[in-house]
Amino acid sequence: MILKQFAAAFLFNEEDEVLLLQKKRDAKLLAGMRVPIGGHMETSEMNNPEAACFREIAEETGISPKEVQDLSLRYIVQRMKGDQIYIQYIFFGYIQSDVKLVESDEGKLNWVHYKQVKEQPVTEATRELVKHYEQVGQFDHNIYVGSMSLQSNLPKMTWALLDDW
């Protein structure tokens, strides 16, 4: 088994819009899709997904850590693909809509109201996460663990509260 870890952020502004990155059409991974800000974790970041998230935010948007308010881990999403286990640490944070954004080589940045994210060209995991956020996550600050699988031949996320017994 190979373990691949990623850190990403849903960065909200005062209008409940989320900053998404629209990947280039010729990107190797998720071409043309709109994705939260983030990416793979470096070996030195494996025990610190927050550091990976801040690095990815700076690389993809030019936003410094001091411009991000209340960054907190909200979701851990897991899935199996072949002999690879993917784990995504999803953070939520806040930035001002007038913050200066710097475009990266990875794609174009877009503000999208969080209720409209599901209608965008996003992954099924993102669609399921936003659906959970609308129904549950926006009302608390807990961390939820999601496991993506096929159910009745459709991609579906099963959610559990990350809690100590």
LUMMILO-497737 format. One line per 5 residues: number of its first residue (from 1); for each residue x, y, z of N, C-alpha, C, O, CB. Coordinates in nm, 2 decimals, padded with zeros to 4 digits, always signed. Each point is the difference from the previous one (the first is absolute). Glycine has a CB too. Example, Ala and Ser with C-alpha at 12.3 -4.5 7.8 and 13.67 -1.06 7.14 Angstrom:
1) +01.32 -00.57 +00.78 -00.09 +00.12 +00.00 +00.09 +00.12 +00.00 +00.10 +00.00 +00.07 -00.29 -00.12 +00.05; +00.15 +00.23 -00.19 +00.09 +00.11 +00.00 -00.08 +00.11 +00.08 +00.05 +00.11 +00.01 +00.07 -00.17 -00.23
***
This chain:
1) +00.08 -00.12 +00.00 -00.08 +00.12 +00.00 +00.09 +00.13 +00.00 +00.10 +00.00 +00.06 -00.29 -00.13 +00.06; +00.14 +00.22 -00.19 +00.07 +00.13 -00.01 -00.09 +00.11 +00.06 -00.12 +00.00 -00.03 +00.25 -00.07 -00.17; -00.08 +00.15 +00.29 -00.08 +00.10 +00.07 +00.03 +00.13 -00.06 +00.12 +00.04 -00.01 -00.12 -00.17 +00.22; -00.10 +00.21 -00.26 +00.02 +00.13 -00.06 -00.08 +00.10 +00.09 -00.12 -00.03 +00.02 +00.16 -00.07 -00.26; +00.02 +00.20 +00.28 -00.07 +00.10 +00.09 +00.00 +00.14 -00.07 +00.10 +00.04 -00.06 -00.03 -00.17 +00.26
6) -00.18 +00.20 -00.18 -00.02 +00.13 -00.06 -00.06 +00.09 +00.11 -00.07 -00.05 +00.10 +00.03 -00.05 -00.33; +00.06 +00.23 +00.21 -00.06 +00.10 +00.09 -00.06 +00.11 -00.09 +00.06 +00.04 -00.10 +00.11 -00.09 +00.29; -00.29 +00.09 -00.15 -00.07 +00.09 -00.09 -00.09 +00.10 +00.10 -00.02 -00.04 +00.11 +00.02 -00.12 -00.31; -00.03 +00.27 +00.14 -00.08 +00.10 +00.08 -00.12 +00.05 -00.08 +00.01 +00.03 -00.12 +00.20 +00.04 +00.24; -00.32 -00.06 -00.05 -00.11 +00.08 -00.05 +00.01 +00.13 +00.07 -00.02 +00.02 +00.12 -00.13 -00.23 -00.15
11) +00.19 +00.31 -00.05 +00.02 +00.14 +00.05 -00.13 +00.08 -00.03 -00.03 +00.03 -00.11 +00.29 -00.05 +00.08; -00.33 +00.06 +00.14 -00.12 +00.08 -00.02 +00.03 +00.15 +00.02 +00.10 +00.04 +00.06 -00.23 -00.24 +00.03; +00.04 +00.28 -00.16 +00.01 +00.14 +00.03 -00.13 +00.04 +00.07 -00.08 -00.08 +00.04 +00.23 +00.12 -00.25; -00.16 +00.09 +00.23 -00.12 +00.06 +00.07 -00.13 -00.02 -00.07 -00.11 +00.02 +00.06 +00.26 +00.14 +00.04; -00.15 -00.20 -00.23 -00.12 -00.03 -00.07 -00.04 -00.14 -00.01 -00.08 -00.04 -00.08 +00.13 +00.24 -00.06
16) +00.02 -00.29 +00.22 -00.02 -00.14 +00.00 +00.04 -00.06 -00.14 -00.05 -00.11 -00.04 -00.14 +00.13 +00.21; +00.28 +00.04 -00.23 +00.06 -00.05 -00.13 +00.13 -00.08 +00.04 +00.06 +00.03 +00.10 -00.16 +00.16 -00.24; +00.13 -00.29 +00.06 +00.11 -00.08 +00.02 +00.10 +00.02 -00.11 -00.04 +00.01 -00.12 -00.09 -00.18 +00.25; +00.26 +00.18 -00.10 +00.10 +00.02 -00.11 +00.03 -00.14 -00.05 +00.05 -00.09 +00.07 +00.04 +00.30 +00.04; -00.11 -00.23 -00.24 +00.03 -00.13 -00.07 +00.10 +00.03 -00.11 +00.01 +00.11 -00.06 -00.23 -00.20 +00.11
21) +00.30 -00.01 -00.08 +00.10 +00.00 -00.11 -00.05 -00.08 -00.11 -00.03 -00.12 +00.01 +00.22 +00.15 +00.15; -00.21 +00.03 -00.28 -00.04 -00.07 -00.12 +00.13 -00.05 -00.06 +00.07 +00.08 -00.06 -00.29 +00.05 +00.03; +00.24 -00.26 +00.03 +00.12 -00.06 -00.06 +00.00 +00.02 -00.15 -00.11 +00.00 -00.06 +00.11 -00.17 +00.25; +00.12 +00.18 -00.24 +00.01 +00.02 -00.15 -00.05 -00.13 -00.07 +00.00 -00.11 +00.06 +00.20 +00.26 -00.02; -00.24 -00.13 -00.16 -00.06 -00.11 -00.08 +00.10 -00.11 -00.03 -00.03 -00.11 -00.03 -00.13 +00.28 -00.07
26) +00.29 -00.13 +00.10 +00.11 -00.10 -00.03 +00.07 -00.05 +00.13 +00.10 -00.06 -00.01 -00.07 +00.17 -00.21; -00.09 -00.08 +00.34 +00.06 -00.05 +00.12 +00.00 -00.15 +00.01 -00.09 -00.07 -00.06 +00.01 +00.28 +00.17; +00.18 -00.27 -00.05 +00.02 -00.14 +00.01 -00.12 -00.06 +00.09 -00.05 -00.11 -00.03 +00.30 +00.13 -00.01; -00.28 +00.05 +00.14 -00.10 -00.05 +00.10 -00.12 +00.10 +00.00 +00.02 +00.12 +00.02 +00.17 -00.23 +00.12; -00.31 +00.06 -00.15 -00.12 +00.08 +00.02 -00.01 +00.11 -00.11 -00.04 +00.11 +00.04 +00.04 -00.16 +00.21
31) +00.04 +00.03 -00.37 +00.00 +00.10 -00.10 -00.14 +00.07 -00.02 -00.10 -00.07 -00.01 +00.28 -00.06 -00.11; -00.18 +00.26 +00.13 -00.12 +00.08 -00.02 -00.09 +00.00 +00.12 -00.10 +00.08 +00.00 +00.11 -00.14 -00.23; +00.02 -00.01 +00.33 -00.09 +00.00 +00.12 +00.03 +00.12 +00.09 +00.11 +00.05 +00.00 -00.12 -00.30 -00.01; -00.09 +00.28 +00.09 +00.02 +00.10 +00.11 +00.02 -00.07 +00.13 -00.08 -00.09 +00.03 -00.07 +00.26 -00.15; +00.26 -00.13 +00.18 +00.04 -00.08 +00.12 +00.03 +00.10 +00.11 +00.03 +00.12 -00.02 +00.07 -00.30 -00.12
36) -00.11 +00.14 +00.27 +00.04 +00.09 +00.11 +00.15 +00.02 -00.01 +00.07 -00.07 -00.07 -00.25 -00.01 +00.22; +00.23 +00.18 -00.09 +00.14 +00.03 +00.00 +00.08 -00.10 +00.07 -00.03 -00.03 +00.12 -00.02 +00.28 -00.13; +00.15 -00.32 -00.05 +00.07 -00.10 +00.07 +00.07 -00.09 -00.09 +00.01 +00.02 -00.12 -00.17 -00.01 +00.30; +00.22 -00.11 -00.12 +00.08 -00.10 -00.08 +00.07 -00.10 +00.09 -00.04 -00.02 +00.12 +00.07 +00.19 -00.29; +00.06 -00.24 +00.12 +00.07 -00.11 +00.07 +00.08 +00.05 +00.11 +00.05 +00.12 +00.00 -00.04 -00.25 -00.21
41) +00.01 +00.05 +00.31 +00.09 +00.03 +00.12 +00.14 -00.05 -00.03 +00.02 -00.11 -00.05 -00.22 +00.10 +00.21; +00.30 +00.10 -00.13 +00.14 -00.04 -00.01 +00.03 -00.09 +00.11 -00.07 -00.01 +00.10 +00.13 +00.23 -00.21; +00.05 -00.30 +00.09 +00.04 -00.10 +00.10 +00.02 +00.07 +00.14 -00.04 -00.06 +00.10 +00.15 -00.07 -00.28; -00.05 +00.25 +00.18 +00.02 +00.07 +00.13 -00.13 +00.05 +00.07 +00.00 +00.04 +00.11 +00.22 +00.03 -00.21; -00.33 -00.08 +00.02 -00.13 +00.06 +00.06 -00.09 -00.12 +00.04 -00.12 +00.03 +00.04 +00.14 +00.17 -00.19
46) +00.02 -00.32 +00.14 -00.09 -00.11 +00.03 -00.07 +00.00 +00.14 -00.11 -00.05 +00.02 +00.25 -00.08 -00.18; -00.07 +00.19 +00.25 -00.06 +00.01 +00.14 -00.06 +00.14 +00.02 -00.03 +00.04 +00.12 +00.20 -00.21 -00.04; -00.18 +00.25 -00.18 -00.05 +00.14 +00.01 -00.07 +00.04 -00.12 +00.04 +00.08 -00.08 +00.15 -00.03 +00.23; -00.32 -00.10 -00.17 -00.07 +00.04 -00.11 -00.04 +00.15 -00.01 -00.02 +00.05 -00.11 -00.07 -00.28 +00.11; +00.09 +00.29 +00.11 -00.03 +00.15 +00.00 +00.11 +00.07 -00.06 -00.02 +00.10 -00.08 -00.11 -00.12 +00.29
51) +00.26 -00.02 -00.19 +00.11 +00.07 -00.07 -00.01 -00.03 -00.15 +00.03 +00.10 -00.07 +00.12 -00.13 +00.28; -00.18 -00.09 -00.25 -00.02 -00.03 -00.14 -00.11 +00.09 -00.06 +00.02 +00.05 -00.11 +00.06 -00.28 +00.15; -00.19 +00.25 +00.03 -00.11 +00.08 -00.05 +00.05 +00.15 -00.01 -00.03 +00.06 -00.11 -00.14 -00.22 +00.22; +00.24 +00.21 -00.02 +00.04 +00.14 -00.01 +00.10 +00.01 -00.12 +00.00 +00.10 -00.07 -00.03 -00.06 +00.32; +00.12 -00.14 -00.27 +00.09 +00.01 -00.11 -00.07 +00.00 -00.13 +00.03 +00.08 -00.09 +00.14 -00.20 +00.23
56) -00.27 +00.03 -00.15 -00.08 -00.01 -00.13 -00.08 +00.13 -00.02 -00.01 +00.05 -00.11 -00.01 -00.30 +00.14; -00.04 +00.31 +00.07 -00.07 +00.13 -00.01 +00.10 +00.10 -00.06 -00.04 +00.08 -00.09 -00.12 -00.14 +00.29; +00.28 +00.07 -00.14 +00.09 +00.11 -00.05 +00.04 -00.03 -00.14 +00.01 +00.09 -00.08 +00.08 -00.06 +00.32; -00.06 -00.16 -00.27 +00.04 -00.03 -00.14 -00.11 +00.03 -00.10 +00.03 +00.05 -00.11 +00.12 -00.23 +00.20; -00.27 +00.14 -00.06 -00.11 +00.01 -00.10 -00.07 +00.14 -00.01 -00.07 +00.03 -00.10 +00.04 -00.27 +00.13
61) +00.04 +00.32 +00.08 -00.07 +00.12 +00.00 +00.08 +00.13 +00.04 -00.04 +00.11 -00.03 -00.15 -00.25 +00.09; +00.31 +00.12 +00.00 +00.08 +00.11 +00.04 -00.04 +00.05 +00.14 +00.06 +00.10 +00.05 -00.02 -00.04 -00.29; -00.14 -00.12 +00.30 -00.05 +00.04 +00.13 +00.09 -00.05 +00.11 +00.04 -00.12 +00.00 -00.28 +00.12 -00.08; +00.28 +00.09 +00.17 +00.09 -00.04 +00.11 -00.08 -00.06 +00.12 -00.12 +00.03 +00.01 +00.29 +00.15 -00.09; -00.11 -00.26 +00.16 -00.07 -00.05 +00.12 -00.06 +00.11 +00.09 -00.11 -00.03 +00.05 +00.27 -00.16 -00.06
66) -00.10 +00.30 +00.02 -00.06 +00.11 +00.08 -00.13 +00.06 -00.06 -00.08 +00.06 +00.07 +00.31 -00.01 +00.01; -00.25 -00.08 -00.21 -00.13 +00.05 -00.06 -00.11 -00.10 +00.01 -00.11 +00.03 -00.04 +00.25 +00.10 -00.12; -00.11 -00.25 +00.21 -00.10 -00.10 +00.02 -00.05 +00.00 +00.14 +00.09 -00.01 +00.09 +00.01 -00.13 -00.28; -00.23 +00.15 +00.21 -00.05 +00.00 +00.14 -00.07 -00.13 +00.03 -00.06 -00.06 -00.08 +00.03 +00.31 +00.07; +00.06 -00.29 +00.14 -00.08 -00.12 +00.05 +00.02 -00.13 -00.08 -00.10 -00.07 -00.02 -00.06 +00.23 +00.12
71) +00.27 -00.18 -00.16 +00.02 -00.13 -00.07 -00.01 -00.12 +00.09 +00.07 +00.00 +00.10 +00.08 +00.12 -00.27; -00.25 -00.20 +00.14 -00.01 -00.12 +00.09 -00.04 -00.12 -00.08 -00.07 +00.00 -00.10 +00.00 +00.15 +00.29; +00.12 -00.27 -00.14 -00.03 -00.12 -00.06 -00.15 -00.04 +00.02 -00.05 +00.00 +00.11 +00.29 -00.08 -00.08; -00.31 +00.06 -00.14 -00.14 -00.03 +00.01 -00.04 -00.14 -00.05 -00.10 -00.06 +00.04 +00.06 +00.30 -00.06; +00.12 -00.29 -00.08 -00.04 -00.13 -00.06 +00.13 -00.08 -00.03 +00.10 +00.06 -00.03 -00.31 +00.04 -00.07
76) +00.20 -00.23 +00.11 +00.10 -00.09 -00.05 -00.07 -00.10 -00.09 -00.09 -00.07 +00.04 +00.24 +00.09 +00.17; -00.11 -00.02 -00.34 -00.06 -00.08 -00.10 +00.09 -00.11 -00.04 +00.12 +00.03 -00.03 -00.26 +00.17 -00.05; +00.09 -00.32 +00.07 +00.08 -00.12 -00.03 -00.06 -00.07 -00.12 -00.13 -00.01 -00.01 +00.21 -00.01 +00.25; +00.00 -00.04 -00.32 -00.05 -00.08 -00.11 +00.11 -00.10 -00.04 +00.12 +00.03 +00.02 -00.28 +00.15 -00.10; +00.12 -00.28 +00.02 +00.10 -00.11 -00.05 -00.01 +00.01 -00.15 -00.11 +00.00 -00.06 +00.08 -00.15 +00.27
81) +00.14 +00.14 -00.28 +00.00 +00.00 -00.14 +00.12 -00.10 -00.04 +00.12 +00.03 +00.01 -00.21 +00.21 -00.04; +00.05 -00.36 -00.01 +00.10 -00.10 -00.03 +00.07 -00.04 +00.13 -00.06 -00.04 +00.10 +00.09 +00.12 -00.34; +00.10 -00.07 +00.23 +00.08 -00.03 +00.12 +00.04 +00.13 +00.08 +00.10 +00.00 +00.07 -00.01 -00.21 -00.19; -00.16 +00.32 +00.09 +00.03 +00.12 +00.06 -00.11 +00.05 +00.10 -00.12 -00.01 -00.04 +00.26 +00.07 -00.16; -00.10 -00.01 +00.31 -00.09 +00.06 +00.10 +00.02 +00.15 -00.01 +00.11 +00.04 +00.03 -00.11 -00.25 +00.12
86) -00.10 +00.28 -00.18 +00.00 +00.15 +00.00 -00.06 +00.05 +00.13 -00.11 -00.03 +00.04 +00.10 +00.03 -00.30; +00.08 +00.09 +00.32 -00.05 +00.07 +00.12 +00.01 +00.15 -00.02 +00.11 +00.05 -00.03 -00.04 -00.24 +00.18; -00.18 +00.26 -00.14 +00.00 +00.14 -00.02 -00.04 +00.07 +00.13 -00.10 -00.03 +00.06 +00.04 +00.01 -00.31; +00.14 +00.12 +00.29 -00.03 +00.08 +00.12 -00.06 +00.13 -00.06 +00.07 +00.08 -00.06 +00.12 -00.19 +00.21; -00.32 +00.13 -00.11 -00.07 +00.12 -00.06 -00.01 +00.10 +00.12 -00.07 -00.02 +00.10 -00.05 -00.12 -00.28
91) +00.17 +00.26 +00.15 +00.00 +00.11 +00.10 -00.10 +00.10 -00.05 -00.03 +00.02 -00.12 +00.26 -00.06 +00.19; -00.29 +00.12 +00.02 -00.09 +00.11 -00.03 +00.07 +00.12 +00.06 +00.05 +00.00 +00.11 -00.27 -00.14 -00.12; +00.21 +00.25 -00.06 +00.06 +00.13 +00.05 -00.07 +00.11 -00.07 -00.09 -00.01 -00.08 +00.31 -00.09 +00.13; -00.18 +00.22 -00.01 -00.07 +00.12 -00.05 +00.11 +00.10 -00.04 +00.10 +00.02 +00.06 -00.30 -00.05 +00.09; +00.17 +00.10 -00.26 +00.08 +00.11 -00.06 -00.09 +00.11 -00.04 -00.12 -00.03 -00.03 +00.30 -00.13 -00.04
96) -00.13 +00.28 +00.05 -00.08 +00.11 -00.05 -00.01 -00.01 -00.15 +00.10 -00.05 -00.06 -00.02 +00.19 +00.25; -00.19 -00.11 -00.24 -00.02 -00.01 -00.15 +00.09 +00.09 -00.08 +00.02 -00.02 -00.12 -00.26 -00.05 +00.16; +00.29 +00.18 +00.03 +00.09 +00.09 -00.07 +00.14 -00.03 +00.02 +00.09 +00.08 -00.04 -00.26 +00.09 +00.07; +00.20 -00.29 +00.02 +00.14 -00.04 +00.02 +00.06 -00.01 -00.14 -00.06 -00.05 -00.10 +00.02 -00.07 +00.32; +00.17 +00.16 -00.23 +00.07 -00.01 -00.13 +00.03 -00.15 -00.03 +00.07 -00.06 +00.07 +00.03 +00.30 -00.04
101) -00.15 -00.28 -00.15 +00.02 -00.14 -00.04 +00.10 +00.00 -00.11 +00.00 +00.09 -00.09 -00.23 -00.16 +00.15; +00.32 -00.03 -00.06 +00.10 -00.02 -00.10 -00.03 -00.13 -00.07 +00.00 -00.11 +00.06 +00.18 +00.24 +00.07; -00.20 -00.12 -00.26 -00.03 -00.12 -00.08 +00.12 -00.09 -00.01 +00.12 +00.05 +00.00 -00.29 +00.07 -00.13; +00.15 -00.25 +00.14 +00.11 -00.10 -00.01 +00.00 -00.06 -00.14 -00.09 +00.02 -00.08 +00.09 -00.06 +00.33; +00.10 -00.04 -00.27 +00.01 -00.08 -00.13 -00.11 -00.11 +00.00 -00.02 -00.06 -00.11 +00.27 +00.11 +00.09
106) -00.31 -00.08 +00.13 -00.10 -00.11 +00.00 -00.14 +00.03 -00.05 -00.07 -00.09 -00.04 +00.20 +00.01 +00.24; -00.16 +00.21 -00.21 -00.14 +00.03 -00.05 -00.04 +00.13 +00.04 +00.07 +00.09 +00.04 -00.12 -00.33 -00.03; -00.08 +00.26 -00.02 -00.07 +00.14 +00.03 -00.08 -00.01 +00.13 -00.07 -00.10 +00.02 +00.06 +00.15 -00.27; +00.03 +00.05 +00.33 -00.08 +00.01 +00.12 -00.14 +00.06 -00.02 -00.01 +00.10 -00.08 +00.23 -00.07 +00.21; -00.32 -00.09 -00.06 -00.14 +00.05 -00.02 -00.06 +00.00 +00.14 +00.02 -00.09 +00.08 -00.03 -00.01 -00.31
111) -00.07 +00.20 +00.26 -00.09 +00.01 +00.11 -00.13 -00.07 -00.04 -00.06 +00.04 -00.10 +00.17 +00.17 +00.20; -00.16 -00.30 -00.02 -00.13 -00.07 -00.02 -00.07 +00.00 +00.13 +00.05 -00.05 +00.10 +00.04 -00.09 -00.30; -00.22 +00.18 +00.20 -00.08 -00.02 +00.13 -00.01 -00.15 +00.03 -00.02 -00.08 -00.08 -00.11 +00.29 +00.03; +00.15 -00.24 +00.18 +00.02 -00.14 +00.04 -00.13 -00.08 -00.04 +00.02 -00.12 -00.02 +00.13 +00.19 +00.21; -00.26 -00.01 -00.20 -00.12 -00.07 -00.04 +00.00 -00.03 -00.14 -00.08 -00.09 -00.05 -00.05 +00.20 +00.23
116) +00.21 -00.05 -00.26 +00.01 -00.03 -00.15 +00.12 -00.09 -00.03 +00.01 -00.04 -00.12 -00.11 +00.27 +00.08; +00.18 -00.26 +00.14 +00.12 -00.09 -00.03 -00.04 -00.13 -00.06 +00.06 -00.05 -00.10 +00.06 +00.16 +00.28; -00.23 -00.17 -00.13 -00.05 -00.13 -00.05 -00.03 +00.00 -00.15 +00.00 -00.11 -00.07 -00.08 +00.06 +00.30; +00.04 +00.17 -00.28 -00.03 +00.01 -00.15 +00.12 +00.02 -00.09 -00.02 +00.01 -00.12 -00.21 +00.08 +00.20; +00.34 -00.07 -00.02 +00.12 +00.03 -00.07 +00.06 -00.13 -00.05 -00.04 -00.11 +00.05 +00.08 +00.32 +00.08
121) +00.06 -00.21 -00.22 +00.07 -00.12 -00.04 +00.10 -00.04 +00.12 +00.12 +00.04 -00.01 -00.14 +00.02 -00.24; -00.03 -00.13 +00.35 +00.08 -00.04 +00.11 +00.00 -00.15 +00.01 -00.08 -00.07 -00.06 +00.02 +00.29 +00.18; +00.15 -00.27 -00.04 +00.00 -00.15 +00.03 -00.12 -00.04 +00.08 -00.06 +00.08 +00.07 +00.31 -00.08 -00.08; -00.28 -00.13 +00.00 -00.11 -00.05 +00.08 +00.03 +00.02 +00.15 -00.09 +00.02 +00.08 +00.03 -00.19 -00.26; +00.18 +00.15 +00.22 +00.04 +00.02 +00.14 -00.03 +00.14 +00.05 -00.05 +00.02 +00.11 +00.23 -00.19 -00.14
126) -00.15 +00.27 -00.06 -00.03 +00.14 +00.04 -00.15 +00.02 +00.00 -00.04 +00.07 +00.10 +00.26 +00.01 -00.21; -00.29 -00.13 +00.02 -00.14 +00.01 +00.00 -00.06 -00.06 +00.13 -00.09 +00.06 +00.06 +00.08 -00.07 -00.31; +00.05 -00.10 +00.29 -00.05 -00.07 +00.12 +00.04 +00.08 +00.13 -00.08 +00.01 +00.09 +00.10 -00.23 -00.21; +00.10 +00.28 +00.12 +00.05 +00.08 +00.11 -00.08 +00.12 +00.02 -00.05 +00.03 +00.11 +00.28 -00.12 -00.14; -00.26 +00.16 -00.08 -00.08 +00.12 +00.01 -00.14 -00.03 +00.04 -00.06 +00.08 +00.07 +00.20 +00.03 -00.25
131) -00.20 -00.22 +00.13 -00.13 -00.04 +00.04 +00.00 -00.02 +00.15 -00.10 +00.04 +00.07 +00.06 -00.15 -00.30; +00.14 +00.04 +00.29 +00.00 -00.02 +00.14 +00.02 +00.13 +00.08 -00.07 +00.02 +00.10 +00.17 -00.25 -00.14; -00.02 +00.32 -00.02 +00.02 +00.13 +00.07 -00.13 +00.07 +00.01 -00.03 +00.06 +00.10 +00.26 -00.05 -00.19; -00.31 -00.01 -00.02 -00.13 +00.07 -00.01 -00.10 -00.06 +00.11 -00.07 +00.08 +00.06 +00.11 -00.03 -00.30; -00.04 -00.18 +00.25 -00.09 -00.06 +00.09 +00.04 -00.01 +00.14 -00.08 +00.00 +00.09 +00.01 -00.13 -00.29
136) +00.20 +00.12 +00.23 +00.05 -00.03 +00.13 +00.12 +00.09 +00.04 -00.01 +00.07 +00.10 -00.07 -00.31 -00.13; +00.18 +00.24 -00.05 +00.13 +00.06 +00.04 -00.01 +00.15 +00.03 +00.08 +00.05 +00.08 +00.02 -00.22 -00.21; -00.19 +00.24 +00.06 +00.00 +00.15 +00.02 -00.05 +00.04 +00.14 +00.01 +00.11 +00.05 -00.04 -00.08 -00.29; -00.03 -00.13 +00.31 -00.07 +00.03 +00.13 +00.09 -00.04 +00.12 -00.04 +00.02 +00.11 -00.18 -00.06 -00.22; +00.34 -00.01 +00.08 +00.09 -00.03 +00.11 +00.15 +00.01 -00.05 +00.02 +00.03 -00.11 -00.20 -00.19 +00.22
141) +00.27 +00.13 -00.02 +00.14 +00.01 -00.04 +00.07 -00.13 +00.03 +00.12 -00.01 +00.02 -00.12 +00.25 +00.03; -00.08 -00.35 -00.06 +00.06 -00.13 +00.01 +00.08 -00.05 -00.12 -00.01 +00.07 -00.10 -00.18 -00.13 +00.25; +00.26 -00.04 -00.13 +00.08 -00.06 -00.11 -00.08 -00.13 -00.04 -00.03 -00.08 +00.08 +00.26 +00.18 -00.01; -00.25 -00.11 -00.20 -00.07 -00.12 -00.06 +00.09 -00.08 -00.09 +00.08 +00.06 -00.07 -00.30 +00.07 +00.09; +00.21 -00.26 -00.01 +00.07 -00.09 -00.09 -00.09 -00.06 -00.10 -00.11 -00.05 +00.03 +00.27 +00.00 +00.16
146) -00.12 +00.06 -00.32 -00.08 -00.05 -00.10 +00.07 -00.11 -00.08 +00.12 +00.01 -00.02 -00.23 +00.21 +00.00; +00.04 -00.32 -00.01 +00.06 -00.11 -00.08 -00.08 -00.01 -00.13 -00.12 -00.03 +00.00 +00.20 -00.10 +00.21; -00.01 +00.15 -00.32 -00.07 +00.00 -00.13 +00.00 -00.15 -00.06 +00.10 -00.07 +00.01 -00.02 +00.31 -00.05; -00.20 -00.28 -00.01 -00.01 -00.13 -00.06 -00.12 +00.00 -00.10 -00.07 +00.10 -00.01 +00.17 -00.21 +00.22; -00.11 +00.00 -00.28 -00.12 -00.01 -00.09 -00.11 -00.07 +00.08 +00.02 -00.10 +00.06 +00.13 +00.09 -00.27
151) -00.27 +00.08 +00.20 -00.12 -00.06 +00.06 -00.11 +00.00 -00.10 -00.03 +00.11 -00.05 +00.10 -00.03 +00.28; -00.12 -00.19 -00.27 -00.10 -00.02 -00.11 +00.06 +00.06 -00.13 -00.07 +00.07 -00.07 -00.12 -00.06 +00.24; +00.32 -00.03 -00.19 +00.07 +00.05 -00.12 +00.01 +00.15 -00.01 +00.03 +00.05 -00.11 -00.11 -00.25 +00.00; +00.07 +00.27 +00.22 +00.02 +00.14 +00.01 +00.10 +00.03 +00.10 +00.00 -00.06 +00.11 -00.24 +00.10 -00.19; +00.33 +00.06 +00.06 +00.09 +00.04 +00.10 -00.07 +00.07 +00.12 -00.09 +00.08 -00.02 +00.26 -00.05 -00.16
156) -00.14 -00.08 +00.30 -00.07 +00.05 +00.12 +00.10 +00.01 +00.11 +00.09 -00.08 +00.01 -00.31 -00.02 -00.09; +00.20 +00.20 +00.17 +00.09 +00.02 +00.11 -00.08 -00.05 +00.13 -00.12 +00.04 +00.02 +00.24 +00.16 -00.13; -00.05 -00.28 +00.19 -00.06 -00.04 +00.13 +00.08 +00.09 +00.10 +00.12 +00.00 +00.00 -00.18 -00.24 -00.07; -00.02 +00.31 +00.16 +00.06 +00.09 +00.09 +00.00 -00.05 +00.15 -00.10 -00.07 +00.04 +00.03 +00.26 -00.19; +00.17 -00.15 +00.23 +00.00 -00.03 +00.14 +00.07 +00.11 +00.07 +00.09 +00.07 -00.06 -00.08 -00.32 +00.02
161) -00.06 +00.28 +00.16 +00.06 +00.11 +00.08 +00.13 -00.06 +00.06 +00.00 -00.11 +00.05 -00.23 +00.21 +00.01; +00.34 -00.02 -00.08 +00.13 -00.04 +00.06 -00.01 +00.04 +00.15 -00.01 +00.12 +00.03 +00.14 -00.09 -00.25; -00.13 -00.13 +00.31 -00.03 +00.03 +00.14 +00.08 -00.10 +00.08 +00.03 -00.11 -00.04 -00.26 +00.20 -00.01; +00.26 -00.05 +00.17 +00.06 -00.09 +00.10 -00.10 -00.08 +00.07 -00.11 +00.06 +00.04 +00.30 +00.10 -00.01; -00.17 -00.28 +00.00 -00.10 -00.08 +00.07 +00.03 +00.00 +00.14 -00.07 -00.06 +00.09 +00.03 -00.09 -00.28
***
